[in-house]
Amino acid sequence: MSSLHYHVLCVDDDLDTCEVLQLSCPNIRFTFAHTFASGLEFVKSGVFDLYVLDTWLPDGSGLELCREIRTADSLTPVIFLSAAAYVQDHQRAIDEGASAYLDKPSGLLRVEATIKDLISEAESRSLSAKVAGCSRCASLSKSSL
C-alpha cells in the first residue's frame, strides 16, 4: 500500500505536535483528536492503519486509550509520541500494547519512517496470516475429497 493511502489517528492535545506531524509526513493522511474522549470515539468509529498517542491527555491517559484500542484491535500498530521520556514510561506503554515509543521532540525526526515500517510489518503479518489460512482451507478441501 502506498503511504498516500495510510490513515493514521493521532491523539495529542499539543496542537504544535499535530502541525509538525502533518508537515513532516505530507504523504500520510492524519485524523487528529485532542482529548481521550474524542480519540476513543474515532477509535470506535474509524478504521486506521496506525495510532499515534500522547501519554498525557487532558481528560485521560494515552495508556488507557492504548488499552481500549487493544481490547478492540490487537493488530494495528500503536506509537507513543510523548515527552514522558523515562524508561518506565516506555515500558508501561509497551506493556499496554504499544509497538514503539518515541520521545518528544527528538522522535519527530523518526516518526514518518517508524509509521511506514510498522504499517509495512502489520501488512506483512496480515498477508502471511491470509496465506496460511488459504493453505489450511486448501488442505482441508483436498482431504475431504
C-alpha beads as a LAMMPS data file, in Angstrom:
LAMMPS data file: protein, C-alpha beads

145 atoms
144 bonds

1 atom types
1 bond types

-500.0 500.0 xlo xhi
-500.0 500.0 ylo yhi
-500.0 500.0 zlo zhi

Masses

1 110.0

Atoms # bond

1 1 1 0.000 0.000 0.000
2 1 1 1.355 3.418 -0.901
3 1 1 1.945 5.725 2.045
4 1 1 -0.535 8.100 0.382
5 1 1 -3.206 5.662 1.467
6 1 1 -2.090 5.345 5.082
7 1 1 -4.654 6.713 7.514
8 1 1 -3.294 7.497 10.967
9 1 1 -5.197 8.610 14.052
10 1 1 -3.121 10.937 16.217
11 1 1 -4.444 11.646 19.711
12 1 1 -2.443 14.539 21.157
13 1 1 -3.578 17.724 22.867
14 1 1 -0.478 19.621 21.719
15 1 1 -1.541 21.404 18.525
16 1 1 2.087 22.166 17.644
17 1 1 2.924 18.455 17.624
18 1 1 -0.065 17.783 15.377
19 1 1 1.020 20.504 12.983
20 1 1 4.604 19.229 12.880
21 1 1 3.353 15.700 12.166
22 1 1 1.190 16.953 9.327
23 1 1 4.058 18.954 7.825
24 1 1 6.747 16.312 8.304
25 1 1 4.629 13.466 6.920
26 1 1 2.878 15.013 3.889
27 1 1 2.144 11.631 2.298
28 1 1 0.214 10.302 5.285
29 1 1 -3.411 11.198 5.929
30 1 1 -3.928 12.125 9.571
31 1 1 -7.069 12.403 11.641
32 1 1 -6.417 14.378 14.822
33 1 1 -8.144 14.147 18.187
34 1 1 -7.099 16.312 21.106
35 1 1 -8.753 14.535 24.038
36 1 1 -9.097 10.977 25.307
37 1 1 -12.860 11.092 24.714
38 1 1 -12.646 12.269 21.107
39 1 1 -9.816 9.818 20.427
40 1 1 -11.914 6.957 21.766
41 1 1 -14.824 7.988 19.541
42 1 1 -12.557 7.887 16.484
43 1 1 -11.169 4.504 17.566
44 1 1 -14.689 3.093 17.830
45 1 1 -15.962 4.556 14.573
46 1 1 -12.997 4.559 12.199
47 1 1 -10.527 2.261 10.531
48 1 1 -6.921 3.322 10.843
49 1 1 -3.612 1.876 9.717
50 1 1 -1.827 3.108 12.832
51 1 1 -2.395 5.092 16.031
52 1 1 -0.092 7.805 17.424
53 1 1 -0.798 8.571 21.086
54 1 1 0.468 11.049 23.635
55 1 1 0.817 9.800 27.191
56 1 1 -0.780 12.819 28.831
57 1 1 -4.214 13.899 27.642
58 1 1 -6.445 16.488 29.341
59 1 1 -9.191 14.000 30.192
60 1 1 -7.356 10.713 30.456
61 1 1 -4.225 8.807 29.675
62 1 1 -2.771 7.583 26.422
63 1 1 -2.052 4.347 28.277
64 1 1 -5.779 3.932 28.974
65 1 1 -6.552 4.682 25.345
66 1 1 -3.991 2.116 24.206
67 1 1 -5.709 -0.467 26.447
68 1 1 -9.054 0.407 24.830
69 1 1 -7.541 0.094 21.353
70 1 1 -6.023 -3.288 22.198
71 1 1 -9.347 -4.548 23.529
72 1 1 -10.918 -3.982 20.117
73 1 1 -7.888 -4.282 17.827
74 1 1 -4.802 -6.282 18.674
75 1 1 -3.124 -5.907 15.286
76 1 1 -2.982 -2.228 14.307
77 1 1 0.331 -0.651 15.373
78 1 1 0.378 1.957 18.149
79 1 1 3.157 4.512 18.540
80 1 1 3.548 6.673 21.610
81 1 1 4.993 10.104 20.861
82 1 1 5.398 11.747 24.233
83 1 1 7.517 13.963 26.440
84 1 1 7.238 11.307 29.159
85 1 1 10.742 10.054 28.445
86 1 1 11.697 7.860 31.393
87 1 1 12.437 4.189 30.800
88 1 1 9.438 3.227 32.946
89 1 1 7.170 5.381 30.725
90 1 1 8.394 3.480 27.681
91 1 1 7.972 0.123 29.427
92 1 1 4.406 0.870 30.602
93 1 1 3.406 1.821 27.050
94 1 1 4.937 -1.352 25.608
95 1 1 3.231 -3.395 28.352
96 1 1 -0.123 -1.858 27.356
97 1 1 0.384 -2.895 23.745
98 1 1 2.374 -0.119 22.070
99 1 1 4.521 -1.101 19.109
100 1 1 7.010 1.757 19.569
101 1 1 7.733 4.736 21.791
102 1 1 9.299 7.952 20.523
103 1 1 10.291 10.826 22.795
104 1 1 9.272 14.401 22.014
105 1 1 10.719 16.376 20.440
106 1 1 13.570 14.259 19.012
107 1 1 11.254 11.400 17.998
108 1 1 9.546 13.670 15.496
109 1 1 12.582 13.234 13.268
110 1 1 11.939 9.472 13.074
111 1 1 8.162 9.378 13.154
112 1 1 7.493 9.053 9.409
113 1 1 9.964 6.181 8.992
114 1 1 8.580 4.471 12.106
115 1 1 4.991 4.804 10.860
116 1 1 5.867 3.341 7.459
117 1 1 7.914 0.497 8.959
118 1 1 5.234 -0.526 11.455
119 1 1 2.423 -0.400 8.889
120 1 1 4.521 -2.448 6.472
121 1 1 5.195 -5.053 9.187
122 1 1 1.486 -5.200 10.062
123 1 1 0.545 -5.635 6.401
124 1 1 3.098 -8.449 6.039
125 1 1 1.740 -10.242 9.125
126 1 1 -1.793 -9.864 7.799
127 1 1 -0.817 -11.190 4.377
128 1 1 1.058 -14.119 5.932
129 1 1 -1.992 -14.970 8.050
130 1 1 -4.234 -14.871 4.964
131 1 1 -1.859 -17.117 3.002
132 1 1 -1.684 -19.568 5.909
133 1 1 -5.493 -19.567 6.133
134 1 1 -5.817 -20.259 2.405
135 1 1 -3.304 -23.098 2.698
136 1 1 -5.300 -24.655 5.549
137 1 1 -8.519 -24.347 3.526
138 1 1 -6.873 -25.946 0.503
139 1 1 -5.552 -28.813 2.654
140 1 1 -8.992 -29.366 4.184
141 1 1 -10.628 -29.341 0.764
142 1 1 -8.167 -31.937 -0.559
143 1 1 -8.591 -34.169 2.487
144 1 1 -12.383 -34.110 2.186
145 1 1 -12.245 -35.307 -1.443

Bonds

1 1 1 2
2 1 2 3
3 1 3 4
4 1 4 5
5 1 5 6
6 1 6 7
7 1 7 8
8 1 8 9
9 1 9 10
10 1 10 11
11 1 11 12
12 1 12 13
13 1 13 14
14 1 14 15
15 1 15 16
16 1 16 17
17 1 17 18
18 1 18 19
19 1 19 20
20 1 20 21
21 1 21 22
22 1 22 23
23 1 23 24
24 1 24 25
25 1 25 26
26 1 26 27
27 1 27 28
28 1 28 29
29 1 29 30
30 1 30 31
31 1 31 32
32 1 32 33
33 1 33 34
34 1 34 35
35 1 35 36
36 1 36 37
37 1 37 38
38 1 38 39
39 1 39 40
40 1 40 41
41 1 41 42
42 1 42 43
43 1 43 44
44 1 44 45
45 1 45 46
46 1 46 47
47 1 47 48
48 1 48 49
49 1 49 50
50 1 50 51
51 1 51 52
52 1 52 53
53 1 53 54
54 1 54 55
55 1 55 56
56 1 56 57
57 1 57 58
58 1 58 59
59 1 59 60
60 1 60 61
61 1 61 62
62 1 62 63
63 1 63 64
64 1 64 65
65 1 65 66
66 1 66 67
67 1 67 68
68 1 68 69
69 1 69 70
70 1 70 71
71 1 71 72
72 1 72 73
73 1 73 74
74 1 74 75
75 1 75 76
76 1 76 77
77 1 77 78
78 1 78 79
79 1 79 80
80 1 80 81
81 1 81 82
82 1 82 83
83 1 83 84
84 1 84 85
85 1 85 86
86 1 86 87
87 1 87 88
88 1 88 89
89 1 89 90
90 1 90 91
91 1 91 92
92 1 92 93
93 1 93 94
94 1 94 95
95 1 95 96
96 1 96 97
97 1 97 98
98 1 98 99
99 1 99 100
100 1 100 101
101 1 101 102
102 1 102 103
103 1 103 104
104 1 104 105
105 1 105 106
106 1 106 107
107 1 107 108
108 1 108 109
109 1 109 110
110 1 110 111
111 1 111 112
112 1 112 113
113 1 113 114
114 1 114 115
115 1 115 116
116 1 116 117
117 1 117 118
118 1 118 119
119 1 119 120
120 1 120 121
121 1 121 122
122 1 122 123
123 1 123 124
124 1 124 125
125 1 125 126
126 1 126 127
127 1 127 128
128 1 128 129
129 1 129 130
130 1 130 131
131 1 131 132
132 1 132 133
133 1 133 134
134 1 134 135
135 1 135 136
136 1 136 137
137 1 137 138
138 1 138 139
139 1 139 140
140 1 140 141
141 1 141 142
142 1 142 143
143 1 143 144
144 1 144 145
